[in-house]
Amino acid sequence: MIRCLLLGVVTTFLIGCNNSEPLNVEEVSYKAAYDFKSKQAFAVDQSVQLPAVNPENPQSKLQSALYCTQCKKWYPAPPLEELNRNPGSAKCPKNGGQLSLEGPLPEHIIVFSEISE
């Protein structure tokens, strides 16, 4: 009787320790942002409200970015009001092609220390 009880406790303990569920780690998703001073695109956390001050260079502003598949380059996005008024405003300044939110994210990630909620 005691052997069965011990076997049940040990089995329960081992099953509990062998929990194969993934850790509860919040996934971070990124979006592209364009820095006007350096004229480069960076990846920022999806929760960052743009436009925002660049924490790595406080004299510069980050703006949403759009990608040109022909140039393979990120460009600053026009303000949302302009995009709503004039759908043709999301054109590449170099070749006139359509800009998109989809594209390979820039390699450099800018981390905002505290994101206010």
Contact map, one row per residue, 1 for C-alpha under 8 A:
111110000000000000000000000000000000000000000000000000000000000000000000000000000000000000000000000000000000000000000
111111000000000000000000000000000000000000000000000000000000000000000000000000000000000000000000000000000000000000000
111111100000000000000000000000000000000000000000000000000000000000000000000000000000000000000000000000000000000000000
111111110000000000000000000000000000000000000000000000000000000000000000000000000000000000000000000000000000000000000
111111111000000000000000000000000000000000000000000000000000000000000000000000000000000000000000000000000000000000000
011111111100000000000000000000000000000000000000000000000000000000000000000000000000000000000000000000000000000000000
001111111110000000000000000000000000000000000000000000000000000000000000000000000000000000000000000000000000000000000
000111111111000000000000000000000000000000000000000000000000000000000000000000000000000000000000000000000000000000000
000011111111100000000000000000000000000000000000000000000000000000000000000000000000000000000000000000000000000000000
000001111111110000000000000000000000000000000000000000000000000000000000000000000000000000000000000000000000000000000
000000111111111000000000000000000000000000000000000000000000000000000000000000000000000000000000000000000000000000000
000000011111111100000000000000000000000000000000000000000000000000000000000000000000000000000000000000000000000000000
000000001111111110000000000000000000000000000000000000000000000000000000000000000000000000000000000000000000000000000
000000000111111111000000000000000000000000000000000000000000000000000000000000000000000000000000000000000000000000000
000000000011111111100000000000000000000000000000000000000000000000000000000000000000000000000000000000000000000000000
000000000001111111100000000000000000000000000000000000000000000000000000000000000000000000000000000000000000000000000
000000000000111111100000000000000000000000000000000000000000000000000000000000000000000000000000000000000000000000000
000000000000011111110000000000000000000000000000000000000000000000000000000000000000000000000000000000000000000000000
000000000000001111111000000000000000000000000000000000000000000000000000000000000000000000000000000000000000000000000
000000000000000001111100000000000000000000000000000000000000000000000000000000000000000000000000000000000000000000000
000000000000000000111110000000000000000000000000000000000000000000000000000000000000000000000000000000000000000000000
000000000000000000011111000000000000000000000000000000000000000000000000000000000000000000000000000000000000000000000
000000000000000000001111100000000000000000000000000000000000000000000000000000000000000000000000000000000000000000000
000000000000000000000111110000000000000000000000000000000000000000000000000000000000000000000000000000000000000000000
000000000000000000000011111000000000000000000000000000000000000000000000000000000000000000000000000000000000000000000
000000000000000000000001111100000000000000000000000000000000000000000000000000000000000000000000000000000000000000000
000000000000000000000000111110000000000000000000000000000000000000000000000000000000000000000000000000000000000000000
000000000000000000000000011111000000000000001100000000000000000000000000000000000000000000000000000000000000000000000
000000000000000000000000001111100000000000001100000000000000000000000000000000000000000000000000000000000000000000000
000000000000000000000000000111110000000000111100000000000000000000000000000000000000000000000000000000001000000000000
000000000000000000000000000011111000000000111100000000000000000000000000000000000000000000000000000000001000000000000
000000000000000000000000000001111100000011110000000000000000000111000000010000000000000000000000000000001100000000000
000000000000000000000000000000111110000011110000010000000000011110000000000100000000000000000000000000000000000000000
000000000000000000000000000000011111001111000000000000000000011110000000011100000000000000000000000000000000000000000
000000000000000000000000000000001111111111000000000001000001111000000000000000000000000000000000000000000000000000000
000000000000000000000000000000000111111100000000000000000001111000000000000000000000000000000000000000000000000000000
000000000000000000000000000000000011111000000000000000000011100000000000000000000000000000000000000000000000000000000
000000000000000000000000000000000011111100000000000000000000000000000000000000000000000000000000000000000000000000000
000000000000000000000000000000000111111110000000000000000000000000000000000000000000000000000000000000000000000000000
000000000000000000000000000000000111011111000000000000000000000000000000010000000000000000000000000000000000000000000
000000000000000000000000000000011110001111100000000000000000000010000000011000000000000000000000000000000100000000000
000000000000000000000000000000011110000111110000000000000000000000000000000000000000000000000000000000001111110000000
000000000000000000000000000001111000000011111000000000000000000000000000000000000000000000000000000000001111110000000
000000000000000000000000000001111000000001111101000000000000000000000000000000000000000000000000000000000000111000000
000000000000000000000000000111100000000000111111000000000000000000000000000000000000000000000000000000000000001000000
000000000000000000000000000111100000000000011111000000000000000000000000000000000000000000000000000000000000000000000
000000000000000000000000000000000000000000001111100000000000000000000000000000000000000000000000000000000000000000100
000000000000000000000000000000000000000000011111110100000000000000000000000000000000000000000000000000000000000000100
000000000000000000000000000000000000000000000011111100000000000000000000000000000000000000000000000000000000000000000
000000000000000000000000000000001000000000000001111100000000011100000000000000000000000000000000000000000000000000000
000000000000000000000000000000000000000000000000111110000000111100000000000000000000000000000000000000000000000000000
000000000000000000000000000000000000000000000001111111000000111000000000000000000000000000000000000000000000000000000
000000000000000000000000000000000000000000000000001111101111110000000000000000000000000000000000000000000000000000000
000000000000000000000000000000000010000000000000000111111111110000000000000000000000000000000000000000000000010000000
000000000000000000000000000000000000000000000000000011111100000000000000000000000000000000000000000000000000011100000
000000000000000000000000000000000000000000000000000001111100000000000000000000000000000000000000000000000000010000000
000000000000000000000000000000000000000000000000000011111111000000000000000000000000000000000000000000000000000000000
000000000000000000000000000000000000000000000000000011111111100000000000000000000000000000000000000000000000000000000
000000000000000000000000000000000000100000000000000011001111100000000000000000000000000000000000000000000000000000000
000000000000000000000000000000000011100000000000000011001111110000000000000000000000000000000000000000000000000000000
000000000000000000000000000000000011100000000000001111000111111000000000000000000000000000000000000000000000000000000
000000000000000000000000000000001111000000000000011111000001111100000000000000000000000000000000000000000000000000000
000000000000000000000000000000001111000000000000011100000000111110000000000110000000000000000000000000000000000000000
000000000000000000000000000000011100000000000000011000000000011111000000000110000000000000000000000000000000000000000
000000000000000000000000000000011100000010000000000000000000001111100000011110000000000000000000000010000000000000000
000000000000000000000000000000010000000000000000000000000000000111110000011110000000000001000000001111000000000000000
000000000000000000000000000000000000000000000000000000000000000011111001111000000000000000000000001111100000000000000
000000000000000000000000000000000000000000000000000000000000000001111111111000000000000000010000111100100000000000000
000000000000000000000000000000000000000000000000000000000000000000111111100000000000000000000000001000100000000000000
000000000000000000000000000000000000000000000000000000000000000000011111000000000000000000000000100000000000000000000
000000000000000000000000000000000000000000000000000000000000000000011111100000000000000000000110000000000000000000000
000000000000000000000000000000000000000000000000000000000000000000111111110000000000000000000000000000000000000000000
000000000000000000000000000000000000000000000000000000000000000000111011111000000000000000000000000000000000000000000
000000000000000000000000000000010100000110000000000000000000000011110001111100000000000000000000000000000000000000000
000000000000000000000000000000000100000010000000000000000000000011110000111110000000000000010000000000000000000000000
000000000000000000000000000000001100000000000000000000000000001111000000011111000000000000000000000000000000000000000
000000000000000000000000000000000000000000000000000000000000001111000000001111100000000001000000000000000000000000000
000000000000000000000000000000000000000000000000000000000000000000000000000111110110000011000000000000000000000000000
000000000000000000000000000000000000000000000000000000000000000000000000000011111110000000000000000000000000000000000
000000000000000000000000000000000000000000000000000000000000000000000000000001111111000000000000000000000000000000000
000000000000000000000000000000000000000000000000000000000000000000000000000000111111100000000000000000000000000000000
000000000000000000000000000000000000000000000000000000000000000000000000000001111111111010000000000000000000000000000
000000000000000000000000000000000000000000000000000000000000000000000000000001111111111111000000000000000000000000000
000000000000000000000000000000000000000000000000000000000000000000000000000000011111111000000000000000000000000000000
000000000000000000000000000000000000000000000000000000000000000000000000000000001111111000000000000000000000000000000
000000000000000000000000000000000000000000000000000000000000000000000000000000000111111110000000000000000000000000000
000000000000000000000000000000000000000000000000000000000000000000000000000000000111111111000000000000000000000000000
000000000000000000000000000000000000000000000000000000000000000000000000000000000010011111100000000000000000000000000
000000000000000000000000000000000000000000000000000000000000000000000000000001000110011111100000000000000000000000000
000000000000000000000000000000000000000000000000000000000000000001000000000011000010001111110000011100000000000000000
000000000000000000000000000000000000000000000000000000000000000000000000000000000000000111111001111000000000000000000
000000000000000000000000000000000000000000000000000000000000000000010000001000000000000001111111111000000000000000000
000000000000000000000000000000000000000000000000000000000000000000000000000000000000000000111111000000000000000000000
000000000000000000000000000000000000000000000000000000000000000000000010000000000000000000011111000000000000000000000
000000000000000000000000000000000000000000000000000000000000000000000010000000000000000000011111100000000000000000000
000000000000000000000000000000000000000000000000000000000000000000000000000000000000000000111111110000000000000000000
000000000000000000000000000000000000000000000000000000000000000000010100000000000000000000110011111000000000000000000
000000000000000000000000000000000000000000000000000000000000000000010000000000000000000001110001111100000000000000000
000000000000000000000000000000000000000000000000000000000000000001111000000000000000000001110000111110000000000000000
000000000000000000000000000000000000000000000000000000000000000001110000000000000000000001000000011111100000000000000
000000000000000000000000000000000000000000000000000000000000000011100000000000000000000000000000001111100000000000000
000000000000000000000000000000000000000000000000000000000000000001100000000000000000000000000000000111110000000000000
000000000000000000000000000000000000000000000000000000000000000000111000000000000000000000000000000111111000000000000
000000000000000000000000000000000000000000000000000000000000000000000000000000000000000000000000000001111100000000000
000000000000000000000000000001110000000001100000000000000000000000000000000000000000000000000000000000111110000000000
000000000000000000000000000000010000000011100000000000000000000000000000000000000000000000000000000000011111100000000
000000000000000000000000000000000000000001100000000000000000000000000000000000000000000000000000000000001111100000000
000000000000000000000000000000000000000001100000000000000000000000000000000000000000000000000000000000000111110000000
000000000000000000000000000000000000000001110000000000000000000000000000000000000000000000000000000000000111111000000
000000000000000000000000000000000000000001110000000001110000000000000000000000000000000000000000000000000001111100000
000000000000000000000000000000000000000000011000000000100000000000000000000000000000000000000000000000000000111110000
000000000000000000000000000000000000000000000000000000100000000000000000000000000000000000000000000000000000011111100
000000000000000000000000000000000000000000000000000000000000000000000000000000000000000000000000000000000000001111100
000000000000000000000000000000000000000000000000000000000000000000000000000000000000000000000000000000000000000111110
000000000000000000000000000000000000000000000011000000000000000000000000000000000000000000000000000000000000000111111
000000000000000000000000000000000000000000000000000000000000000000000000000000000000000000000000000000000000000001111
000000000000000000000000000000000000000000000000000000000000000000000000000000000000000000000000000000000000000000111
